[in-house]
């Protein structure tokens, strides 16, 4: 049964039968609580089996968490996170490859998800997060522009990566609260850095639905006037030029730069890019990876997108740079800055201050 209450069947025509949020799987469930590759049904010694694929919110067989592979029988109930499926046999209609079907029915949250959700509420209340910093440097002189602030969970029983935390936050509808916490909690630490580098802070698309993001930035500017800020907006959220123009005007009032993040990861927002050029444009790592050995068509695509942005007066940042060859190609296309393992891995402020990271003498841009 889907959200409208209708019962439907998903035939299993072939094995393995993978379930997850990723497009192209045998069963795609486009919900944040489902992992990209969540679980798999397969055949072993003539039995239909199931195994979890390291999902965030768990796979459950007859209400029990699945920790290993397990055989399936008719009538078994499977949960992929909060979604419930029941295995049943059906007429093969002349096709021996048709094994059965699944029916989606409504369900209460599995106990593991309930427990994690409660822990997330405690994390939000107690501020159980930490931060790492990854340098953004000039591709020519390797001078420091600033750091991207990378939030991490720091609470027992919960994942540390932001992607998994936001998957869980989506269950409770607290994505905005989590995003604010990850950002606001880092300001005291940012204010302690020597040389006052610029800090690039992430946002969640839901923060753009009202004035809450601006209110949080206004509060941060009042409390930490010395922190030089840039706000990263995912390109998928750049859909309304009027809204982005208003946002940029307010950011300028707070002396905060605007960054479009992960450009090229999905639908490149070219019209919005032209209507409201940001201060920086971060090209997604999928466009940068192995660009030195990429087919000519892919290199022409990246060069064309880079030229378009440069013509609009936007400074370009290449994400995910891991080799000198990638850096050289990007530099030749007009990228002024790069971020990636070639220059620095994400590190704590203690590691950076102790001298393990990039020099903290500060950036070159105002």
N, C-alpha and C positions, 0 to 999 in steps of 0.2 A: 504494500500500500504506500503510495507516495503521499506528499503533504496534503493533497486534496482528498485522500481517503480511498483512492482507487487501488485495487489489487492488480499487479501485473507480474508476468513471468519473464525470466531471462534464461533462454535455453543454453545449455552447455554443449556445444557442438564438437569441441575438440579440447584436448589437454596438451600442455598445462593451460589453466584458465586463471589469468591474473586479475586481481581486483585492486583498484587504487584511484587516486585523483589524476594520475597522468593520462593525457590523451593517448589513444591508440591501444589501450589495454582491452582485454576481452570484456571487462565490465568497468567502465569509468564512472566514478561517483564524485561529481564536482563539488565537494564540500571541504572546507578547511580542516575539519576534524579528521578527515581520511588522509592517510599518507600517500605520497605520490605512487609508490608501489607498496601496497598494504599487506596483501596476503595472496596465496596461490593455492589452487586446487590442482591435483595431479594424480597420476595412476602409479601404484606400486604393488607389484605381485597380485595384480587383478583387483585391487581395492582402490576406491576413490579416497584420496587423502587430502589433508589441508595443513598448511603451515603458515605462520606469520613471517613477514619479510622485514622484521625490525621496525614495525610501525610505532608511531608515537603513542597513540591512544589504544592500542591493543586489539587483538583478535580473540574472540571468546567462543567456545564450543559448549553449548548447553549451559550457559551462564558461568562457565569456568574459564579463567584466563588460559590462553594457549601458550605454553612455554616451549613446546616441541611439536613435531609433526604428530598427526592423529588421524585415524581412519574415520570415515563418514558413513552414516547409514541413513536410510530414508526416515524423514521426520526430524533429523537433527536440526538444531537451531544455531545459526552462526551470527555473531555480531562482528561487524567491522566498525570499530569505535562505537557509535551510538546507533548504527543502522542494523536492523535485524532481518535476517534471511532464513527461510526454512527450506531444507532440501526435500524434494519430492520427485518420485519417478513419474514418467508420463509415457504415453504411447510414442514409439519411435517413428511412426508414420513411414515405415519402409527404410529408414536411415539408421543403420547400426551405430553411426557416430554420435547420435543424440543420446546423451547419458541421462539427462534429467533437466530440472529447471530450479530456479530459486524464486521465491516470492518475498517481496519486501513488505514487512508489516511494521506498524508503529511499536515503539518500545520505550521503556524507561532507560535511563542512562546506566550502562554497566557499572558495577561497583568500583572498578579501577578508575574509570573516568570521574566518578563522583569524588573519590578520594583525591585525585589530582586537582580537581576543580577547587576543592576546599583548601588544598595547599597553595594554590595560586591566589586565592583570596588572602591568605596569610602573607604571601609574598608581597602583594600589593599594599597591604596594611603596614608591614614591617620594613618595606624597602629592601627585600632580599635580592639585590642585583649588584653586579660589579661591571667594570668597564675595561676594555682594551683599546689601544690606539694604533692605527695604521697610518704610516706617513704617506703624504702626497708630495711628490718632489718634481722639480723642473727636469725635463728630459735632457736639456743641454748641459747645465752646470750641476745638476743633482742638488740644487739648493732647496731648502724645505719651504713648501707652501703652507702646510698645516697637517692636521690629523683628522681622519674620520673616526668618530667616537662610536665604538661597537659595543652595544649593550649585551650582557650575558646574565643568565639566571645564576643565582648563588643561594639556592635553597634546597635542602635535603629532600629527595624524593621527586624532584622536578628536573626536566632537562635544562641544560645551560644555553643551548643555541636559541637565538631569537625566533627562528622559523618554527621550531617546535613549541615554544612558549606562546606564540601568536596563534598557532593551531588550537591550543588549549583555550586561550583567551576568547577565541571565536565561539566556543561552546557556551561561554558565560556572557558573551556580548560585551567584553571589557577590553577590546583591542585599544581603544583610545586611552584608557587609564594606564594600560601597560606601556604604551608608547610614551606617554607623558612621564611616567616614572623612570624609564630608561634614560630619557633625556635630562629631566630635572635633577636626577640623582647624581649626574656626572658634573654639574656645574661647579661645585666646590673644588673638585679635583682638577678641572680644567683651569680654574682661577689660580691654582698653585704652580702652574708650569712656568719655567723661566722663559724669557724672550717673547712671551705673549704670541705664540703661533695662532693661526686661525683654526677653528674647530668646525668640522662638518658634522651636523647632527641629522639623524634620520627622522622621518615622520611615517605615520600610517595614513593611508588614503582616507580613512574615516574622519581624520582630524580636519579635513578640508570641508566638511559638510556644514560647519558653522564657524563661529568666531572663537572657538575654544583654543585652537592653536595660537592665534594671535594673543589671546589673553595670557596663555602660558609663557609666550616669548616676552611679553611686556613685563610680566613678573620677574622673569629671569634677567632681563636687562636692568631692571631696577635693583635687584639684589646683587648682580655680578656685572657691573658696568665695564669691567676690564676685559671680559671674555669676548674675543672677536669671533663672531658667529657666522656660519653659513648653513642654510636649511636645505636639505635634500628632499625633493618631491619626486616620487616615482613617476615615470613617463605615463603610466596607465592612469594616473590621477589627473593628468593635464588634459582635461576634456572641455573646459569652459574658459574661453579666453577672457571673458569679462571678469570671472571670478579670480583668475590668475593675475590679471592686471591690478585688481583691487588688493590682492595679497601682496604683490610686489611693491605697491605704493606704501602699504603698511610696513613691510619689511625695511624699506628704505628709511622710514621714519624711525625705526629701531636700530638702524645701522646694521642690518642683517642682510647678507648676500643670498641670492636665490640660485639653487642648483637643480637642474633636471637630471635625475638619476636613472641608470640602467637604460639609457637611450639605445634603441634598436633591439631590445629584448623581446618586444612584441610589436605592436603597431606603432611605428614612429610617428609622433604627433607633429608633422611638418607645418601644418597651418598654425597650430598654437605656438610652435617654435618661432615662426615668423612674426606672429602677432605680439607675442610677449617674450622677447629674447631674454634668457636668464643670464646671470653673471658667468656661470660655468655650465658646461654640458659634459656629463660623465657617460662615456660610451661603454655599453655592457661588455663584459668579458667575453661573451660569445662571439663578438665581432673582432676582438683583439687576439684571441688564442690562435697561435700558429699562423698569424697573418703573413709572416715572412715566407712561408711555404704554401700559402693559400692559392687556389686557382685564380687566374686573372680577373674573372668576373666578380669574385668576392672582394678582391683588392680594389677594383674600380668602384664597387658599391661603397666601401668604407671611405675611399678618397672623395667620392661625390658628396656623401653626407658631411664629411669633415669640411669640405669647401663651402657647402651651403651655410654651415654654422659660422665659419670664419668670416664669410661675407656679411653676416649679421652682427659681427663684432663680438662673438662669444668665445671665451677661452675654453679650450678642450682638455679633458682629462681622460686618459686611457686607463680603464680598469683591468685588473688581472694580468698585468705585465709580468712575465716570468723569465724572459730571456733578453739578452742584449739585442738580438736580431729583431724581436718584436718591438723593442723600444726604438731601434733605428728606423724601422718602417713607419712607425707612428710619428716620430719626429719629422721625417721627410714629408708626411702628409699635413703637417701643421699643428700637431698636438704639442701644446706647451708643457703639459704635466702628465705624470703617470703615477699609478698606484698599483702595487702588487708585490709578490714575493721577491722579485728582483731587487727591490729597494728595501723592503722591511716587512716582516711578518707582524701581525697584531701582537702588541705587547702591553703589559701593565705599565702604569706610570712609574712604578718603582724600578722596573727594568730599564725604562728609558732614562730616568734620572741617574741610575747607576752607571750609565755609559754603554749599556748593551744595545741601544738602538741608535736612531738617527740623531745627529747633533741638534740640540735644542736652541740654537742661536736665533731662530725665528725665520719667518718667511720674507718674501720680496714683494708681495702684492699688498696693497692697502685694503 
